[in-house]
Amino acid sequence: MTPEEQRTLDLFEAVESRPDINQRQIAEELGISLGLANAFLKTILNKGWIRARKVKARRWLYFLTPQGSLEKSRLTLNYLQRTLKSFREIRNQADQLLADLKTHGVQGIHLIGEEDFIDIIGLCLEHHQIISLSKIIKPRMDTEEDCSEWLPDQLPVLKTSERFLVALLSDQEKVLQKLSSMSYQDQKHWVCMI
């Protein structure tokens, strides 16, 4: 979803939940300047997706029009389709990796990574008869906590039929360096997904 599409969807949701929302509140909700909120709102009004009605001096009510409802549905559907496509791609990648691990005698994995990826991998484990032995989940970046050193100093001791499965979009190199510094070897002790 493009930033403009996301902003449009956010505006639709803000107007639907609070018809008496003012432009300053819109700017805050969308995370944009007041001037940009004014220009963006005018654009959406000109497209006919939102209607404005003046209720008193400097006070407006905003309503989603039928065309706006259609556009909101279109944006939401596109977002869901892209999300499901990404989910399927990640699930297929996890299935391929787990099938390969199973053919090499792996019976259990310790998952290291971002929660969303770990959840998708978890959905695939039973099919491959591989057990999730532990999860080390990277904190979300939107939290206030320092995420620089989230990987613990002590990791589980691996049996020959176990591997670490690393599933990260960011910090992957840092994690792999840490595993290597602890004498764990690529493929022998850990595999990467993503």
C-alpha positions as CSV (number, residue, x, y, z in Angstrom):
1,M,0.0,0.0,0.0
2,T,1.4,3.4,-1.0
3,P,1.7,6.1,1.7
4,E,-1.1,8.0,0.0
5,E,-3.4,5.0,0.0
6,Q,-2.6,4.4,3.7
7,R,-3.3,8.0,4.5
8,T,-6.6,7.9,2.5
9,L,-7.7,4.8,4.4
10,D,-6.7,6.4,7.7
11,L,-8.7,9.5,6.8
12,F,-11.7,7.4,6.0
13,E,-11.5,5.6,9.3
14,A,-11.0,8.8,11.2
15,V,-14.0,10.5,9.6
16,E,-16.2,7.4,10.0
17,S,-15.4,7.1,13.7
18,R,-15.6,10.9,14.4
19,P,-17.6,13.0,11.9
20,D,-16.9,16.1,14.0
21,I,-13.2,15.7,13.7
22,N,-11.3,18.9,12.9
23,Q,-8.4,19.4,10.6
24,R,-5.9,19.7,13.5
25,Q,-7.1,16.3,14.8
26,I,-6.9,14.9,11.3
27,A,-3.3,16.1,11.0
28,E,-2.5,14.5,14.3
29,E,-4.2,11.2,13.4
30,L,-2.4,11.0,10.0
31,G,0.9,12.2,11.4
32,I,1.2,15.1,8.9
33,S,1.3,18.9,9.2
34,L,-1.9,20.9,9.4
35,G,-1.3,22.5,6.0
36,L,-0.8,19.1,4.4
37,A,-3.9,17.8,6.2
38,N,-5.9,20.7,4.7
39,A,-4.6,20.1,1.2
40,F,-5.2,16.3,1.5
41,L,-8.7,16.8,2.8
42,K,-9.5,19.2,-0.1
43,T,-8.2,16.6,-2.6
44,I,-10.4,13.9,-1.1
45,L,-13.4,16.3,-1.0
46,N,-12.8,17.1,-4.7
47,K,-12.8,13.4,-5.5
48,G,-16.2,13.1,-3.9
49,W,-15.1,10.5,-1.4
50,I,-16.0,12.7,1.6
51,R,-18.7,15.4,2.0
52,A,-18.4,18.3,4.4
53,R,-21.2,20.2,6.1
54,K,-20.7,23.4,8.0
55,V,-22.5,23.3,11.3
56,K,-21.3,26.6,12.7
57,A,-18.5,29.1,12.1
58,R,-15.2,27.2,11.7
59,R,-16.9,23.9,12.5
60,W,-17.5,21.1,10.0
61,L,-19.0,17.6,10.0
62,Y,-17.4,15.2,7.6
63,F,-19.2,12.2,6.0
64,L,-18.0,9.3,3.9
65,T,-20.0,9.3,0.6
66,P,-21.0,6.1,-1.2
67,Q,-18.1,6.7,-3.6
68,G,-15.8,7.0,-0.5
69,S,-17.2,3.8,0.9
70,L,-16.4,2.0,-2.4
71,E,-12.8,3.5,-2.4
72,K,-12.4,2.4,1.2
73,S,-13.5,-1.1,0.3
74,R,-11.1,-1.1,-2.7
75,L,-8.2,0.0,-0.6
76,T,-9.0,-2.5,2.2
77,L,-9.3,-5.4,-0.3
78,N,-6.0,-4.5,-2.0
79,Y,-4.3,-4.4,1.4
80,L,-5.8,-7.8,2.4
81,Q,-4.8,-9.3,-1.0
82,R,-1.2,-8.1,-0.6
83,T,-1.0,-9.3,3.0
84,L,-2.3,-12.7,2.0
85,K,0.1,-12.9,-0.9
86,S,3.0,-12.1,1.5
87,F,1.7,-14.6,4.0
88,R,1.5,-17.4,1.3
89,E,5.1,-16.6,0.1
90,I,6.5,-16.7,3.7
91,R,4.5,-19.9,4.4
92,N,5.8,-21.5,1.2
93,Q,9.4,-20.5,2.1
94,A,9.0,-21.9,5.6
95,D,7.5,-25.2,4.2
96,Q,10.5,-25.6,1.8
97,L,13.0,-24.9,4.6
98,L,11.3,-27.2,7.1
99,A,11.0,-30.0,4.5
100,D,14.7,-29.7,3.8
101,L,15.5,-29.8,7.6
102,K,13.3,-32.9,8.0
103,T,15.2,-34.7,5.3
104,H,18.4,-33.9,7.2
105,G,17.0,-35.5,10.4
106,V,16.1,-32.3,12.2
107,Q,13.4,-33.0,14.8
108,G,13.3,-29.8,16.7
109,I,14.1,-26.1,16.2
110,H,14.7,-23.1,18.3
111,L,13.1,-20.1,16.6
112,I,14.9,-16.7,16.6
113,G,13.3,-13.8,15.0
114,E,10.4,-11.5,14.5
115,E,7.1,-12.6,16.0
116,D,5.1,-12.5,12.8
117,F,7.5,-14.8,11.0
118,I,7.8,-17.1,13.9
119,D,4.0,-17.4,14.0
120,I,3.9,-18.4,10.3
121,I,6.7,-20.9,10.8
122,G,4.8,-22.3,13.8
123,L,1.8,-23.0,11.6
124,C,4.0,-25.2,9.3
125,L,5.8,-27.2,12.0
126,E,3.1,-29.9,12.6
127,H,2.9,-30.8,8.9
128,H,6.7,-31.5,8.9
129,Q,6.6,-33.2,12.3
130,I,9.2,-30.8,13.7
131,I,8.9,-29.5,17.2
132,S,9.4,-25.9,18.3
133,L,11.7,-26.2,21.3
134,S,12.0,-22.5,22.1
135,K,11.3,-19.0,20.8
136,I,13.5,-16.0,21.1
137,I,11.4,-13.1,19.8
138,K,12.9,-9.8,18.7
139,P,11.0,-6.9,20.4
140,R,9.0,-4.8,18.0
141,M,10.8,-1.6,17.0
142,D,7.8,0.6,18.0
143,T,8.3,-0.2,21.6
144,E,10.2,2.2,23.9
145,E,12.7,-0.4,25.0
146,D,16.2,-0.6,23.6
147,C,16.3,-3.3,20.9
148,S,20.0,-3.3,20.3
149,E,20.8,-6.3,22.5
150,W,17.7,-8.5,22.5
151,L,19.5,-11.8,21.8
152,P,20.4,-13.5,25.2
153,D,24.0,-14.3,26.0
154,Q,23.1,-17.9,26.7
155,L,21.3,-20.0,24.0
156,P,20.0,-23.5,24.4
157,V,22.4,-26.3,24.0
158,L,21.7,-28.1,20.7
159,K,21.3,-31.8,20.2
160,T,22.4,-33.2,16.8
161,S,18.7,-33.3,15.7
162,E,18.1,-29.7,16.5
163,R,18.8,-26.3,14.7
164,F,18.3,-22.7,15.3
165,L,16.0,-21.2,12.7
166,V,16.6,-17.4,12.2
167,A,13.8,-15.5,10.6
168,L,14.5,-11.7,10.6
169,L,14.2,-8.8,8.2
170,S,16.6,-6.7,10.1
171,D,19.5,-7.5,12.5
172,Q,20.0,-10.8,10.8
173,E,23.7,-10.2,10.3
174,K,24.1,-9.3,13.9
175,V,22.4,-12.5,15.1
176,L,24.4,-14.6,12.7
177,Q,27.7,-13.0,13.9
178,K,26.6,-13.7,17.5
179,L,25.8,-17.3,16.7
180,S,29.2,-17.7,14.9
181,S,31.0,-16.1,17.9
182,M,29.4,-18.8,20.1
183,S,30.9,-21.5,17.8
184,Y,27.6,-22.3,16.1
185,Q,28.0,-23.0,12.3
186,D,25.8,-22.3,9.3
187,Q,23.7,-25.3,8.3
188,K,25.2,-27.5,11.1
189,H,23.6,-25.5,13.9
190,W,21.5,-22.8,12.3
191,V,19.6,-22.0,9.1
192,C,18.1,-18.7,7.9
193,M,14.8,-17.9,6.4
194,I,14.0,-14.6,4.7
